[in-house]
Amino acid sequence: MADILDNYINKVNKLEIQKKVERYYDAAVAYKDKFLKLIVMRFEVLKIKFELKKNYIELGQFVSKSYSKEKTVDFSYKEDFFSLNHDIKKNIRYINKIKSYYKQK
């Protein structure tokens, strides 16, 4: 009876089950970390995209109001026009920066 039990223990030790379980656990933890980083990145990009849409709406409203009130077609002398465009460019650069940062990792 002891021989059968010893043979079974030897076979189980040869399979190295504990090492395989540890590797699967480590892989699962690594995958979880990558998944969480991806979710954080996508949430941040989504938040900035909503802000970008808000900037576009504000710019459109500014242009529409300026045209309807003053019949303005040239906005090169209006400071609000440049500040709204600056905010839009800043958000676009931030989105690209976030995407490139997480692609590197």
N, C-alpha and C positions, 0 to 999 in steps of 0.2 A: 504494500500500500504506500509506503514511503517513497518507493521508486517512482510510482505513478505521479505522486505529488511533486517530487523533485523534478521529474521530466516536464510537468506542466509549468512549474515555476521557471525553469530554464527557457522554455519556449516563450513564455510571456516576457522574460527579460530580453530575449533576442529581438522581440518586436519593438522594444524601446517605446512603449506606450506613453510613459511620462514625458519623454522628450517631444514626442509628436503633439501631445496635448499642450505643452508649453509653447511650441512653435505656433499652433493654431491660436492660442490665447494672445501671443505677441502680435500676430498678424491682425487679429480682431481689434486689438487696442490701437494699432497703427491706422487701420482703416477708419476707426471711429474718430480719431484725431483729424484725419484728412477730410472726413465727411463734415465734421463740425466747422472746420476752417472754411470749407466750401459754402456752407450755409451762412456763416457770418459774412463772407465776401459778397454773396448774392444779396443778402439783406441790405448791406451797406450800399451796394450799387443801385438797388431798387429805391432806397431812400433818396439817394442823390438824383436818380432819374425823376422822381416826383418833384424834387426841388427844381430841377432843370425845366420840367414842364410848367411849373409855376412861373419861372423866369420868362419863358416864352410867352405865356399868357400876359404877364405884366408888360412885356415889350410890345406885344400886339395891341393891348389896350392903350398904351402910351402913344403909339403911332396913330391909332384910330382917333383918339381924342385930339391929338395935335392936328391931324388932317381935317377933322370935322369942325374944330373951333377956329383954327388959324389958316386952314388950307395949306399946311406945310408939307412940302415934298422933300425938302433938304433938311436933314436932321444933324448936319455936321456941326452946328453951333449949339446944340442942346446937350447939356451935361448929363441929363437923365438918360438919354439914348446911349451914351458911351458907358455909363455906369451899369446899365442893364446888360449891354453886350459884354462888358468885362465879367459880370457875374456868370453869364452863360458860358463864356470861354473857360472860366475858372472851374466850373462844375464839370465840363467836358474833360478838361485835363485831369481832374481828380478821379473821374471814372476810369480813364485810361491808365492812370497810375495804379489804382487798386487792382485792375485786371492784370496788368503786367507784373505786379508784385506777387500775386497769388499764382501766376503761371510759372514764375521762377521757382517757387517752392514745391 
